[in-house]
Amino acid sequence: MSKRAASLVALVLLGGCTKDAPSEAPAASVLGEVKQALAERERRLSSYHLVAESTQGGETARSEFFFRAPNHSRGVAKRALETVTMAFDGKSMYRLNEPEKKLEVYELQLPPAKATLLLASMFRPFAPDGFRAPLLPSKGVTAKAVTHAKGPQAVELTVTTQDEDGGPLEVTYVLRTPSADFLEKRTRSGQHLGELTVETEQCDAALKLCVPTKLKETRDGAPLGTTTLTTVELNPALPADAFQLTPPEGFTVQNRVMKEP
């Protein structure tokens, strides 16, 4: 992907509760309950359609994203005269390269865990936190019940790992319980703290969950950007062929295989 396209994708990156105090259940029990809640949430929210507008550094980008479980995805991001279009139909990943007038089709021949991580990384810019469940490693995750202004019952999931340079990296997700609605994320790397917080949300009584409609991002307390979702459709009917890209007139198709070395 070109640096300009990569920067565009990076730019795009931008319930039920009670009034009781959080329980004092053991951390392992809390973690198990949250994982079950996230799995149930994914079961209920099987598809969605999002239209978003993100601002960062005085620039604005617009995106549209379609998702259908388990992993069918299609995203279009636009900024000025540049457009990035990507899709995954369950087998192949598509990238429409407009400057070079070609459609790149990648057949994924990766282990399931690595394929899941790759797809999450590629499509995360099109859908903010709060729609898909966070990818949690098998080790290095702790959980504790907390109170929160948007809760009041909530849980903190903290993942301890390393950054790209091998330094300590701590990512904390705050979720409302019992619906596992995303409320905020804190990323601490060295002396720096990044925060992503939900400003407004849309709730669905039938699905018993809420999703964000506006998020604010800061770094060390300074504003970085905002993402506003102007369209949020939950569980729309999306046909399988909606995730297959066809080349526009005059474009060539380049087939590739993505596998481990």
C-alpha positions as CSV (number, residue, x, y, z in Angstrom):
1,M,0.0,0.0,0.0
2,S,1.3,3.5,-0.9
3,K,2.3,5.9,2.0
4,R,-0.5,8.2,1.0
5,A,-3.0,5.4,1.0
6,A,-1.6,4.1,4.3
7,S,-1.9,7.6,5.8
8,L,-5.5,7.8,4.6
9,V,-6.4,4.5,6.2
10,A,-4.6,5.7,9.4
11,L,-6.6,8.9,9.4
12,V,-9.9,7.1,9.2
13,L,-8.9,5.5,12.4
14,L,-10.3,7.7,14.1
15,G,-27.5,-0.5,27.6
16,G,-28.5,-2.0,30.2
17,C,-27.1,-1.1,33.6
18,T,-28.0,-1.0,37.3
19,K,-27.0,1.3,40.1
20,D,-25.3,-1.3,42.3
21,A,-21.6,-1.0,43.1
22,P,-19.2,-3.3,41.1
23,S,-19.0,-6.8,42.5
24,E,-15.9,-8.0,44.3
25,A,-15.7,-11.2,42.3
26,P,-12.2,-12.8,41.7
27,A,-10.4,-11.4,38.7
28,A,-10.5,-14.8,36.9
29,S,-14.2,-14.9,37.3
30,V,-14.6,-11.4,36.0
31,L,-12.5,-12.1,33.0
32,G,-14.5,-15.3,32.2
33,E,-17.8,-13.4,32.5
34,V,-16.6,-10.6,30.2
35,K,-15.4,-13.0,27.6
36,Q,-18.8,-14.7,27.6
37,A,-20.5,-11.3,27.3
38,L,-18.3,-10.3,24.4
39,A,-19.1,-13.6,22.6
40,E,-22.8,-13.1,23.2
41,R,-22.6,-9.6,21.9
42,E,-20.9,-10.8,18.7
43,R,-23.7,-13.4,18.3
44,R,-26.4,-10.7,18.6
45,L,-24.6,-8.2,16.4
46,S,-24.1,-10.2,13.2
47,S,-23.9,-7.4,10.6
48,Y,-23.7,-3.6,10.4
49,H,-23.3,-0.7,8.0
50,L,-21.4,2.4,9.1
51,V,-20.8,5.8,7.5
52,A,-18.2,7.9,9.4
53,E,-16.4,11.2,9.2
54,S,-13.1,11.6,10.9
55,T,-11.0,14.7,11.6
56,Q,-7.3,14.8,12.6
57,G,-4.8,17.5,12.3
58,G,-7.2,19.8,10.4
59,E,-7.9,17.1,7.8
60,T,-11.2,15.3,7.2
61,A,-11.8,11.8,5.9
62,R,-15.0,10.0,5.1
63,S,-15.5,6.2,5.1
64,E,-18.2,3.6,4.6
65,F,-18.0,0.1,6.0
66,F,-20.0,-3.1,5.7
67,F,-19.6,-6.2,7.9
68,R,-21.3,-9.6,8.0
69,A,-20.2,-12.3,10.5
70,P,-18.0,-14.1,10.7
71,N,-15.5,-12.0,8.9
72,H,-16.9,-10.6,5.6
73,S,-15.8,-6.9,5.4
74,R,-15.8,-4.1,2.9
75,G,-14.5,-0.6,3.5
76,V,-14.2,2.6,1.4
77,A,-12.3,5.6,2.7
78,K,-12.1,8.9,0.9
79,R,-10.0,12.0,1.4
80,A,-9.8,14.8,-1.2
81,L,-9.1,13.1,-4.5
82,E,-7.8,9.8,-2.9
83,T,-9.9,6.7,-2.3
84,V,-9.0,3.4,-0.6
85,T,-11.3,0.4,-1.2
86,M,-10.7,-3.0,0.5
87,A,-12.9,-6.1,1.0
88,F,-12.7,-9.7,2.2
89,D,-15.3,-12.2,1.1
90,G,-14.3,-15.0,3.5
91,K,-11.6,-16.4,1.3
92,S,-9.9,-13.6,-0.7
93,M,-8.9,-10.1,0.2
94,Y,-9.4,-7.3,-2.4
95,R,-7.7,-4.0,-2.7
96,L,-8.7,-1.5,-5.4
97,N,-5.6,0.4,-6.5
98,E,-7.1,3.4,-8.3
99,P,-3.8,5.3,-9.1
100,E,-2.4,2.2,-10.9
101,K,-5.8,1.1,-12.3
102,K,-5.6,-2.4,-10.9
103,L,-7.5,-4.7,-8.6
104,E,-5.3,-6.8,-6.3
105,V,-6.8,-10.1,-5.2
106,Y,-5.0,-11.9,-2.3
107,E,-5.9,-15.5,-1.5
108,L,-5.2,-16.0,2.2
109,Q,-3.2,-19.1,3.0
110,L,-2.5,-18.3,6.6
111,P,-3.1,-20.0,9.9
112,P,-6.5,-19.0,11.3
113,A,-5.1,-16.9,14.2
114,K,-2.7,-15.0,11.9
115,A,-5.5,-14.5,9.3
116,T,-7.8,-13.1,12.0
117,L,-5.1,-10.7,13.2
118,L,-4.3,-9.5,9.6
119,L,-7.9,-8.8,8.8
120,A,-8.5,-7.0,12.1
121,S,-5.5,-4.8,11.3
122,M,-6.5,-4.1,7.8
123,F,-10.2,-3.2,8.5
124,R,-9.8,-1.6,11.9
125,P,-9.5,1.9,10.3
126,F,-12.9,1.6,8.8
127,A,-14.8,0.7,12.0
128,P,-14.0,2.3,15.4
129,D,-13.8,0.3,18.6
130,G,-17.2,-0.6,20.0
131,F,-18.4,-2.8,17.1
132,R,-16.1,-5.8,17.0
133,A,-14.9,-7.4,20.2
134,P,-11.3,-6.5,21.1
135,L,-8.8,-9.2,20.2
136,L,-7.5,-10.6,23.5
137,P,-4.3,-12.7,23.7
138,S,-4.5,-16.0,25.6
139,K,-2.1,-14.6,28.3
140,G,-1.3,-11.3,29.8
141,V,-5.0,-10.2,30.3
142,T,-6.4,-9.0,33.6
143,A,-9.9,-7.9,34.5
144,K,-11.5,-6.0,37.4
145,A,-14.9,-4.5,38.1
146,V,-15.0,-0.7,38.3
147,T,-17.5,2.2,38.3
148,H,-17.9,4.5,35.3
149,A,-19.9,7.7,34.6
150,K,-21.5,6.0,31.6
151,G,-22.0,2.7,33.5
152,P,-22.2,2.8,36.4
153,Q,-21.2,-0.9,36.4
154,A,-18.2,-1.6,34.2
155,V,-15.1,-3.7,33.8
156,E,-11.5,-2.9,32.9
157,L,-9.7,-5.3,30.6
158,T,-5.9,-4.7,30.7
159,V,-3.6,-6.3,28.1
160,T,0.1,-6.1,28.9
161,T,2.4,-6.6,25.9
162,Q,5.3,-5.0,24.0
163,D,5.3,-2.2,21.4
164,E,7.1,-2.4,18.1
165,D,10.4,-1.5,19.8
166,G,10.1,-4.1,22.5
167,G,9.1,-1.6,25.2
168,P,6.3,-2.2,27.6
169,L,2.8,-1.5,26.2
170,E,-0.4,-1.5,28.3
171,V,-3.8,-1.3,26.7
172,T,-6.9,-1.0,28.9
173,Y,-10.5,-1.4,27.6
174,V,-13.4,-0.1,29.7
175,L,-16.7,-1.9,29.0
176,R,-20.1,-1.4,30.4
177,T,-21.6,-4.6,32.0
178,P,-23.4,-6.8,31.4
179,S,-23.8,-5.7,27.7
180,A,-20.0,-5.3,27.1
181,D,-20.6,-1.9,25.5
182,F,-17.3,-0.1,24.7
183,L,-16.8,3.1,26.8
184,E,-13.1,3.9,26.5
185,K,-9.6,2.7,25.7
186,R,-6.3,3.8,27.3
187,T,-3.0,3.0,25.6
188,R,0.1,3.6,27.7
189,S,3.6,3.3,26.1
190,G,6.5,4.6,28.1
191,Q,5.6,8.1,29.4
192,H,2.8,8.6,26.8
193,L,-0.9,7.9,27.3
194,G,-3.4,7.7,24.4
195,E,-7.1,7.8,25.2
196,L,-10.1,7.0,23.1
197,T,-13.5,7.8,24.7
198,V,-17.1,7.5,23.7
199,E,-18.9,10.9,23.5
200,T,-22.3,9.7,22.3
201,E,-23.8,6.3,21.6
202,Q,-26.8,4.6,20.0
203,C,-28.6,1.9,21.9
204,D,-30.8,-0.9,20.6
205,A,-33.4,-2.2,23.1
206,A,-34.0,-5.4,21.1
207,L,-30.3,-6.3,20.9
208,K,-29.7,-5.1,24.4
209,L,-26.5,-3.2,23.5
210,C,-25.1,0.2,22.6
211,V,-22.6,1.3,20.0
212,P,-20.6,4.5,19.7
213,T,-21.7,7.3,17.4
214,K,-19.0,9.8,18.3
215,L,-15.5,9.1,19.7
216,K,-12.7,11.5,20.8
217,E,-9.0,10.7,20.7
218,T,-6.3,12.4,22.8
219,R,-2.6,11.9,23.4
220,D,-1.2,13.0,26.7
221,G,-4.3,15.1,27.2
222,A,-4.0,16.9,23.9
223,P,-6.8,16.5,21.3
224,L,-5.9,14.2,18.3
225,G,-9.1,13.9,16.5
226,T,-12.7,12.8,16.5
227,T,-14.8,10.2,14.6
228,T,-18.5,10.8,14.1
229,L,-20.8,8.1,12.7
230,T,-23.5,9.7,10.6
231,T,-25.1,6.3,9.7
232,V,-25.3,3.2,12.0
233,E,-27.4,0.3,10.8
234,L,-27.4,-2.8,13.0
235,N,-28.1,-6.2,11.6
236,P,-28.9,-5.2,8.0
237,A,-29.3,-7.9,5.4
238,L,-26.0,-8.0,3.5
239,P,-25.6,-10.5,0.6
240,A,-22.4,-12.4,0.3
241,D,-21.6,-10.9,-3.2
242,A,-21.5,-7.5,-1.6
243,F,-18.0,-8.3,-0.4
244,Q,-16.5,-9.2,-3.7
245,L,-14.9,-6.4,-5.7
246,T,-15.0,-6.4,-9.5
247,P,-12.6,-4.3,-11.6
248,P,-13.9,-1.1,-13.1
249,E,-13.5,-0.7,-16.9
250,G,-9.9,-0.2,-17.8
251,F,-8.6,-1.9,-14.7
252,T,-6.4,-5.0,-14.6
253,V,-6.6,-7.8,-12.1
254,Q,-3.5,-9.0,-10.2
255,N,-3.9,-12.3,-8.3
256,R,-1.6,-13.0,-5.5
257,V,-1.3,-15.5,-2.6
258,M,-0.6,-14.4,1.0
259,K,1.1,-17.1,3.0
260,E,3.7,-17.6,5.6
261,P,7.4,-17.6,4.4
